[in-house]
Amino acid sequence: MAEHKRVPSRRRRVLWTAACAFVALVVLGAGAAVYAYVRLNGNIKSVDIDNRLGDARPPAATDGSFNLLVLGSDSRNGENGDLAGGNTGDTARSDTAMVVHVNQDHSRAQIVSIPRDTLVTRPDCTDASGKTVPGAKRAMYNSAFESGGAACAVKTTEQLTGLRMDHYLQIDFAGFARVVDAIGGATVTTTVAIHDKDSGLDLPAGQHHLDGQQALAFVRTRHGVGDGSDLGRIELQKQMVKSLLQQAGGAGLLTDPVELWSIGDTMTKSVTTDSALGSVNALVGLVQELRGIGPDQLSMVTLPVETAPSDPNRVVAQQPQADQVWAALKADQAFPQTVVSAQPENPAQAAPTASPAAAPGASGATSGKTAGKPTPRATPKATPSAGTVR
């Protein structure tokens, strides 16, 4: 009889142990979730742009569409010091600038890249310390961020476009490389070789899967492909955006809790946002709203520009094409076909051509389609902006 009594007792102990383990897992899981939430929230840096700019701004859209200003900073502080060429001073400029327009039902997006050397009228701004930064005529677009920070960049962009920038997102060199690594790299195809000693990029023609450092060099390269212009580099940046969307959408990253945590931790450490996006809940909400937008739902152009009359190494907005681009976004409509069709191709995906005039020892890169004589930093007046990625 004693033998029979020990069996139920053993079962009770097993069941009790299992129940305690389950409760412990639930408690630990809840604790981990709370820790993760607090950790990710603490990672995010934000700027109260609405408070800095006040009410003297373009009105927000009422149809559900919204605009996001995305800046890539070329700061060389901290981790950024040895990455992919560029500014080596203590200040930072907006090396990359994109106005992202999401349509009213959030099913598609349009991106307008603003060349950093575009001459604009920069308005008076207030910097992070509260100091007034005087405005300037014929200032380079990217000087707004250097002079007055995020709020000045937004204010300058709103004056240039006539559009309300509802949100702001900034990422620096090191952050970009970390994000690319977190999602598993990016695949690009080039029809020409790219050899750029400044960015450190050395790619033969063909398909390449790039890690974070290589992807950063790819979007930073100028002199190793095409005519060496900043507009050619913008084309590479557009190609990379499409590749990253493809990678993020096809890798099942959001279904693996470990991968999700890693990506979330990396992303929140890497970006600075406006205060409305400065929480995990807000960023997750934005991602959920945009999750249906892939490469096929994204249209990209560069602001149409031409050589500045005052400086052959700078550009100005080309009219009326530039205003037509901003009007299309304001009306939540597609880019004008006249703007899209006038833009040259990606220099890294140009059709290779035999060139008897090519200098011995050249990089092997074949220039993209341009008109007139290229300058190192600007397009000739007869050439509109860089091309569309569709």
N, C-alpha and C positions, 0 to 999 in steps of 0.2 A: 504493500500500500504506500509505503514511504516513497518508493520509486516513482509511483504514479503522481504523487503530490508535487514532486520537484519539477515536473514538466510544465504545468501551468505557471509556476513561479518563475521559471526561466523565460517563458514566453512573455510574461508581464514585464520582466526586466528588459528584454529585447525591445518590446513595444515602447516602454518608457524611455529607453535610451534613444530610440529612433525619433520619438516625439520631441525630446529635448534637443536633439540634433537639428530637427526641422525648425524649431523655434529659434535656435541659435543662428541658423542660416538666414532666416527671415530678418532677425534683428541685425545681423551683420550686413545683410544685403541692403537693408534700409539705411544703416549707418554709412555704408559705402556710397549709396546714392546721395545721401546728404553731404558727405565729404566731397564727392565729385562735383555736386552743384556749387558748393561754396568755393571749391578750388577753381572751377572754371569761371565763376563770376569774378573771383579775385584776380584772375589773369587779365580780364578785359580792361583796356584803357579807353576812356571816352572823353569827348570835348563837348561842352554845352554850347553848341553853335547857335541855336535859337536865341539864347540869352545874349550872346555876343552881338548878333546882328539886329535884333529887335524886329520891328514890324515893317520897316522900309525894304520890302522884298517882293519879288513876283508872287502872285497868288498861287496857292497849291491847287492842283487839279481836283475836280470834284467828281470825275467819272471812274475813279478807282485806279487809274494809272499813277505811276510815281517815277521819280528820277533819283538816281544814286550817283554821287561823284566818287569815283575810285581813283586814288592817287598811289603811285609807287614812289617811295622816297629814296633818294640817292644819298642819304646820310651815311657817313663813314664812322660813326661812333660805335663802340662796343664790337659786337660780332661782325658788323658790316665792314670793318677796316680793310680786309684783304680780299674783298669779293668783286670780281668781274670788272675791274676798271672803273673810272668815274671820279667824282668829287672826293677830295681827300681833306677837306677843311672841316671845321667844327659845325658849320651850318648844313642844312639840308634843303634841297630843292625837289620839286615834284618831277621826277625823271619821266614818269608815265602818268598820263591823265586821260581818263575815260568817263564820259557821261553815259550812264546806263539808263535807258528808258524801258520800263516794264509796262506793257499795255494794260488796258482796263480789266480784262479778265485773267491777267497774269499767265497767259498761254504762250507769249512770245516776248522777245526783248530785242532792243536795238541799241547798238553801242556806237558812239562817236568819239574817236580818238582826237585829242587836241595836241598838235605838235608843240613841244615845250618851248621852241624858239619863236612862236607866234607873238608878234607885237600887239599889245592891247593897251587900253587905258585902264590902269590899275586904280581903283577907288581908295579913298582914305580908309584905313583899317585900324582896329584895336587889337593889339597882340595879347598873348596869354597873361602878361604882367599888367595889362590895362593901359599900356602906353599907346598913344596914337601914332600910327605909321602913315606919313603923308602919301597921298596918291602920286601917280606919275603917268605921263603920256609916253607912248612908245616903249613901254616896259615889256620885257619878256614875260610870257604867261607864267612860266614856272617860278619867277621871282616873287610872286604873291605868297606862295607857301613859305619861301625863305624869309620874307620880310615880316609877315604877320601870322604865320601858322595856318592851321586848318580853316579857321573862320575867314581869314583873308582870301584863301584859295576858293572857298565857297562863294564869297561875295563877288570876287572877280569873275568867276564862272557864271554866276547869275547875271551879272551885268553884260557879259559877252553873249550869252545865249537868250536872255529874256525868260528863262525857265527857272522855276523853283527847284532847288536841290533839296529834296525831302530828306535824304540821308547822305551820310559821308562814311567812307571806309578807306583807311590808309594801311599800306603794308610796306615794310622795308626789305632790303636785299635778303638779309638772313631769314626773315619771316617767310618770304616767297620760297626760298630754297627748302625750308623745313616743311612747308605745306606740300610742295611737290613730292618730297620724299614720303610724307605721311600717306598720300593717296597712291603711292606705288610708282611714281615717275610719270613721264609723258612721252608719247611717241610722235615723232615728226618725220616727214619725208622731204628730202631736198633733191632737186634735179641737178644741182651744181655743188661743187665743193665749197666749204666755208673754212677759211683760215684767218683768224683774227687774233693777233698777238695782244691786243689791248684787253679783250674779254677772256682770252685764253681758249677760245673755241677752235677746235680742229676736227672737222667732219668731212669725210668724203661724200660724194653724192650717194643717195640711197636712203633707206629707212633706218631710223635710230631710236632706241628707247633711252631717254635721258634721265639721269638722277637730278636731284635738286640743284647741285652746283652747275651741272651742264645746262639745265634748263634756264638757269639765271644767265649764264653766259650767252645762251641762244637769244634771249630777249634783250640783252645788252649790246649784242654785236652790231657794228656799223661798217667798219672799214673792210671786213673780210668778205663782203658779198655786195653785189649791185654797185651803185654809184657812191656808196659811202654816206648817203644822206640819212638824216634822222627819220625821214619819211619811210625809207626802206626798213629801218629798224622797227617802226610801228607795224609794218606788215608782218614781221616775224612775231611781234607780240600778239597780233590777232590770231596767227596760226597757233600759237601756244595756248591762247584762251580756249579755242575750239578743242585742242587736244586734251586739255585738262578737264573740260566738260565731258568729253568722251570717256576719259579714264575714270572719273568719279562716278559717272552713270553706269558704267559697265562692269565695275569691279565688285558690286555688291557690298560696298563699304558700310552702308547703313544697317546691314543685317547682322553684323558681327559685333557684339558688345565690346570686345577688347579693341578692335579696330576703331569702333566709334569713339571710345574713350581717348585713344591715342590721337585721332584726328581732331576731336574737340579740344583736347589739351593744347595741341599744336596750333590750331586755328586761333584760339582765344589768346595765346601768348604772342601771336604774330600781328595782330591788327589793332588799330585805333579806330574808334567809331564815333558817331555823334551820340549824344546822351540817350536818344530814343532807342538806339540799338545796343546800348551799353549793358546788356544783361544776357544771360544764357537763354531765358525765355524769349527775348526779342529776336536774338539771332536764330534760334531754332524756328521761330515763327516765320522769319524771312526765308530760311532754307525751305521750309514746307511750302510756302507760297510759290517758290521758284522751282520746285523739284520737277515740274513737267517740262521745263525749258532745257532742251539739249542743243547740240550743234545745228540741227535742222530748223530749230525755232529761233535762231539767233542771226541777226543781220548786222554787219559791221561796216562802217566807213570811217575814213579820216576826214576831218574838217577840210573842205576845199580851201587851198591856200595858193598864194603866188609870191614871188620874190618881193621883198619890201623895197620900195623906191629909195628909202634912206639907207639901206644896208643890204648888200647882196648876200650876206650870210644869215639873214633873218627873213621871216615870211609874215604875210598879213592875210587875213581872211579874204578869200576871193568872192566877189559879189557879182550877181545875186545868188550864186550857188550856196554860199554859207548860210545866208538867211533862209533859203529854201529848206535846208537840212533842219534848222531849228524849228521852222514852221511845221514841218512834218511831225516832229516829236510833239509839239504843242497840240496838234490836231489828232495825235495818236494814229498817224498814218504811215505807210511805207515810205522809205526814202525815194525821192524823185529818180526816175530811171536815167534822166540826163546826168545826174550826179554819179550814179552807180557805174554807168557805162563809160564815163570819162576817166575813170581811175585806172592807173597801170597795175600790172600784176606783181605778185610777191617775188622779190628778187631771188629768193632761195628756191622758188619753184618755176623760174623762167625756163623757157625752151632753150636748151643748149644750142649755141650757134658757133660756127667756125669763124674765127676772127683773125685774119692775117696780121692785123695791127697789134695783136696782143703782145705785151712785153714778155721776154723770157723770164721764167721764174715767177710769173704771176700766180695768184692764189688758186686759179682754176675756177673761180666764181664767174658766172656769166651775168652781166648786168640785166636788171629788169628793164621793161620797155619804158623809155623816157623820151622826151622831146627837147631838143636844144642842148646846150652845154651844161652839164650838172655842176653844182658847186658842192663843197664838202658838207654844208649843213642845210642847204635849202634847195628847193626845186626851181628850175628855170620858170620864168613867168608863163611860158606857153604850156607848162605841165600842171595839171590839177593835182590834187592830193593823192596820197597813196591809196591802194586799191581796197575793194570790198572783199570780204571773205563770206561766202554764202554757203 
